[in-house]
Amino acid sequence: MSAAHKPRTDPGSLCRELCRLAAKGQLPRLLILAAPAKGEEEPWFAEQVLQTAREAGRKDAGLDLLDLDGGGEALPVDTLDGFLQAASLFGGGARALLLARAGGALNRLPRLAQSLAQAALDPGGPSWIVLQLSGKAAAPAIKTFKARLGKTDGALRVESFRRLYGDPPPWRPHDLDASEAAQFVLQEARERGLSLRPGAAGSLVGIAGARPSDLVQALDHFELLGLTAVDEETVRETVAHSAEGSAFEFAGSVLDGDGAAALRLLEKIRARGLHTWSGKRLGPQDAFSMLLAVLAGERRRTEGVRLALDRGVPLPEALKQAGVASAGPAAKRMERRVRDCDEAQLGRVLRGLRLAERRVKVEGQRDAVHALEELAFSAHRSRSRR
């Protein structure tokens, strides 16, 4: 497949495809892992491709693999030149090159791009070359590669990896399991033989974020616990005594209009801080972002169930549409919530979310916990109103 004609796909699927090719030794003559033209780069995916190619190359006794890091100043240029130009002394001449963080080396050594392109065109050159080019400065080198190799079918492939989208798509706004990040973690879980029940993947993204490294770490955590199936309640139970659990507890209190419970939790956060389930201590800004993100997600799902019920959709189907398990503790909790959390309460919570975010992220309010306390006050309802 030429660099100019490739299907658009999500970063997770693209990463798995390239890893499969790397494991089989079927990479193109020159594979460039570059920064995306738009959006924030996610280096984790490129690192997985590099690592898979590295492991496959080391296992192949008939392959002479040169594995270099171009990020430092001491790139062995003479060694690299000799490797590109001469047949290997080992294994019948089969060679391959990995050059991580190659952007700096290509900028310092203008002739290097030409040498790499020539090696990829040479029938006696390396079987495959993988270059990792982070940042926007690699554009001139990529232009050189495309000019030399772009018309040679199968010789060049340029791919980039952006961040995963953590929010659901517009056509399924209340189904957290439908987000790109949730779909990524579902597929990763399947490949491990781990079953994620409805609602679990969306909840995991809600508490761990959309970074693939954090999501994979969470799956590692479940495997260490010996779990083979994980539902939304299991996610909650696993993180119950961590920052993530505190975020769900805070969200539930705010949506229920129980300002007193929300304030008690915030007092604990002031006194002790927050620690994630991996043991990392969150700073005030990260803790604020986590609490707000989980509350926004829970509010969105609650609204989704509420709107479906108002249209006459039966509760099990309404829960399914919103990405909530249709039975079990999570379903019962949501059923209790929507019974009391009406449109007016959802509106109060949304206004409080927007105000807190503006005060901290736009106006620069330093006391993020105080902004959350104000949110809890704004959403509080007296017992007579609950």
TAQUIDA-V158365 format. One record per residue. N is the residue number from 1. RES is the residue in three letters. PHI is phi as a letter, one per 40 degrees, with the letter a starting at -180 (NA if undefined). PSI is psi in whole degrees, -180 to 180 (NA if undefined). Layout:
N	RES	PHI	PSI
N	RES	PHI	PSI
This chain:
1	MET	NA	129
2	SER	c	161
3	ALA	c	-26
4	ALA	c	-14
5	HIS	b	86
6	LYS	b	145
7	PRO	c	147
8	ARG	c	138
9	THR	a	169
10	ASP	c	156
11	PRO	d	-37
12	GLY	c	-45
13	SER	c	-40
14	LEU	c	-43
15	CYS	c	-44
16	ARG	c	-38
17	GLU	c	-48
18	LEU	c	-35
19	CYS	c	-38
20	ARG	c	-42
21	LEU	c	-41
22	ALA	c	-42
23	ALA	c	-30
24	LYS	c	-2
25	GLY	g	30
26	GLN	b	27
27	LEU	c	155
28	PRO	c	168
29	ARG	d	-37
30	LEU	b	114
31	LEU	b	124
32	ILE	b	124
33	LEU	b	102
34	ALA	b	171
35	ALA	c	148
36	PRO	c	150
37	ALA	c	-33
38	LYS	b	149
39	GLY	g	171
40	GLU	c	136
41	GLU	c	143
42	GLU	b	98
43	PRO	c	-17
44	TRP	d	-41
45	PHE	c	-47
46	ALA	c	-37
47	GLU	c	-34
48	GLN	c	-40
49	VAL	c	-45
50	LEU	d	-45
51	GLN	c	-40
52	THR	c	-44
53	ALA	c	-39
54	ARG	c	-48
55	GLU	c	-42
56	ALA	c	-41
57	GLY	c	-38
58	ARG	c	-29
59	LYS	c	-21
60	ASP	c	104
61	ALA	c	-20
62	GLY	c	12
63	LEU	b	131
64	ASP	c	107
65	LEU	b	126
66	LEU	b	117
67	ASP	b	108
68	LEU	b	155
69	ASP	b	115
70	GLY	c	7
71	GLY	c	-23
72	GLY	c	179
73	GLU	c	-14
74	ALA	b	39
75	LEU	c	125
76	PRO	c	85
77	VAL	c	-42
78	ASP	c	-42
79	THR	c	-43
80	LEU	c	-45
81	ASP	d	-45
82	GLY	c	-37
83	PHE	c	-41
84	LEU	c	-29
85	GLN	c	-24
86	ALA	b	151
87	ALA	c	149
88	SER	c	151
89	LEU	c	-8
90	PHE	b	149
91	GLY	g	33
92	GLY	g	17
93	GLY	g	-4
94	ALA	c	129
95	ARG	b	158
96	ALA	a	152
97	LEU	b	131
98	LEU	b	125
99	LEU	b	96
100	ALA	c	153
101	ARG	f	53
102	ALA	c	-10
103	GLY	d	-47
104	GLY	c	-42
105	ALA	c	-40
106	LEU	c	-34
107	ASN	c	-36
108	ARG	c	-29
109	LEU	b	85
110	PRO	d	-31
111	ARG	c	-11
112	LEU	c	-40
113	ALA	c	-41
114	GLN	c	-40
115	SER	c	-42
116	LEU	c	-42
117	ALA	c	-42
118	GLN	c	-40
119	ALA	c	-37
120	ALA	c	-28
121	LEU	c	-26
122	ASP	c	122
123	PRO	d	-26
124	GLY	c	9
125	GLY	c	-173
126	PRO	d	147
127	SER	c	-38
128	TRP	a	152
129	ILE	b	133
130	VAL	b	124
131	LEU	b	133
132	GLN	b	119
133	LEU	b	100
134	SER	c	153
135	GLY	g	171
136	LYS	c	-14
137	ALA	c	-10
138	ALA	c	-2
139	ALA	d	-44
140	PRO	c	-40
141	ALA	c	-42
142	ILE	c	-38
143	LYS	c	-41
144	THR	c	-45
145	PHE	c	-42
146	LYS	c	-37
147	ALA	c	-38
148	ARG	c	-34
149	LEU	b	-11
150	GLY	d	-27
151	LYS	c	1
152	THR	c	106
153	ASP	d	126
154	GLY	g	-5
155	ALA	c	-32
156	LEU	b	137
157	ARG	b	125
158	VAL	b	122
159	GLU	b	155
160	SER	b	156
161	PHE	b	119
162	ARG	c	176
163	ARG	c	151
164	LEU	c	146
165	TYR	c	125
166	GLY	c	-15
167	ASP	c	149
168	PRO	c	158
169	PRO	c	157
170	PRO	d	-30
171	TRP	c	-9
172	ARG	b	61
173	PRO	c	-23
174	HIS	b	-3
175	ASP	c	97
176	LEU	c	-24
177	ASP	c	-14
178	ALA	c	-7
179	SER	c	157
180	GLU	c	-40
181	ALA	c	-38
182	ALA	c	-40
183	GLN	c	-36
184	PHE	c	-47
185	VAL	c	-31
186	LEU	c	-44
187	GLN	c	-41
188	GLU	c	-40
189	ALA	c	-43
190	ARG	c	-41
191	GLU	c	-18
192	ARG	c	-4
193	GLY	g	20
194	LEU	b	128
195	SER	c	124
196	LEU	b	117
197	ARG	c	164
198	PRO	d	132
199	GLY	g	-24
200	ALA	c	-45
201	ALA	c	-44
202	GLY	c	-41
203	SER	c	-39
204	LEU	c	-43
205	VAL	c	-38
206	GLY	c	-33
207	ILE	b	-30
208	ALA	c	-14
209	GLY	g	-177
210	ALA	b	4
211	ARG	c	127
212	PRO	c	-34
213	SER	c	-40
214	ASP	c	-38
215	LEU	c	-42
216	VAL	c	-37
217	GLN	c	-38
218	ALA	c	-41
219	LEU	c	-39
220	ASP	d	-40
221	HIS	c	-44
222	PHE	c	-40
223	GLU	c	-38
224	LEU	c	-29
225	LEU	c	-3
226	GLY	g	21
227	LEU	c	143
228	THR	b	-16
229	ALA	a	137
230	VAL	b	124
231	ASP	b	179
232	GLU	c	-38
233	GLU	c	-37
234	THR	c	-40
235	VAL	d	-47
236	ARG	c	-44
237	GLU	c	-37
238	THR	c	-35
239	VAL	b	12
240	ALA	d	-36
241	HIS	b	25
242	SER	b	-177
243	ALA	d	-41
244	GLU	c	-42
245	GLY	c	-40
246	SER	c	-36
247	ALA	c	-42
248	PHE	c	-39
249	GLU	c	-43
250	PHE	c	-45
251	ALA	c	-44
252	GLY	c	-42
253	SER	c	-43
254	VAL	c	-46
255	LEU	c	-33
256	ASP	c	-8
257	GLY	g	17
258	ASP	c	81
259	GLY	c	-34
260	ALA	c	-44
261	ALA	c	-40
262	ALA	c	-40
263	LEU	c	-36
264	ARG	c	-41
265	LEU	c	-42
266	LEU	c	-33
267	GLU	c	-41
268	LYS	c	-39
269	ILE	c	-40
270	ARG	c	-41
271	ALA	c	-37
272	ARG	b	-16
273	GLY	g	-172
274	LEU	b	139
275	HIS	b	133
276	THR	c	172
277	TRP	c	-15
278	SER	c	-1
279	GLY	g	-7
280	LYS	c	135
281	ARG	c	130
282	LEU	c	136
283	GLY	c	169
284	PRO	d	-43
285	GLN	c	-42
286	ASP	c	-40
287	ALA	c	-43
288	PHE	d	-46
289	SER	c	-40
290	MET	c	-48
291	LEU	c	-42
292	LEU	c	-41
293	ALA	c	-44
294	VAL	c	-42
295	LEU	c	-43
296	ALA	c	-42
297	GLY	c	-44
298	GLU	c	-38
299	ARG	c	-42
300	ARG	c	-43
301	ARG	c	-40
302	THR	c	-42
303	GLU	c	-39
304	GLY	c	-44
305	VAL	c	-44
306	ARG	d	-46
307	LEU	c	-40
308	ALA	c	-42
309	LEU	c	-38
310	ASP	c	-25
311	ARG	c	0
312	GLY	g	10
313	VAL	c	133
314	PRO	c	150
315	LEU	d	-48
316	PRO	d	-41
317	GLU	c	-37
318	ALA	c	-41
319	LEU	c	-43
320	LYS	c	-44
321	GLN	c	-30
322	ALA	c	3
323	GLY	g	23
324	VAL	b	139
325	ALA	d	138
326	SER	c	-2
327	ALA	a	166
328	GLY	g	-175
329	PRO	d	-40
330	ALA	c	-41
331	ALA	c	-42
332	LYS	c	-39
333	ARG	c	-43
334	MET	c	-37
335	GLU	c	-43
336	ARG	c	-39
337	ARG	c	-49
338	VAL	c	-19
339	ARG	c	-33
340	ASP	b	-22
341	CYS	c	92
342	ASP	c	-176
343	GLU	c	-38
344	ALA	c	-41
345	GLN	c	-41
346	LEU	c	-37
347	GLY	c	-41
348	ARG	c	-43
349	VAL	c	-43
350	LEU	c	-44
351	ARG	c	-39
352	GLY	c	-39
353	LEU	c	-48
354	ARG	c	-40
355	LEU	c	-44
356	ALA	c	-43
357	GLU	c	-41
358	ARG	c	-42
359	ARG	c	-39
360	VAL	c	-46
361	LYS	c	-24
362	VAL	b	-49
363	GLU	c	-12
364	GLY	g	26
365	GLN	c	124
366	ARG	c	-33
367	ASP	c	89
368	ALA	c	-33
369	VAL	c	-36
370	HIS	c	-38
371	ALA	c	-38
372	LEU	c	-35
373	GLU	c	-41
374	GLU	c	-37
375	LEU	c	-45
376	ALA	c	-40
377	PHE	c	-44
378	SER	c	-28
379	ALA	c	-3
380	HIS	c	141
381	ARG	b	140
382	SER	c	162
383	ARG	d	-33
384	SER	c	-22
385	ARG	c	-8
386	ARG	c	NA
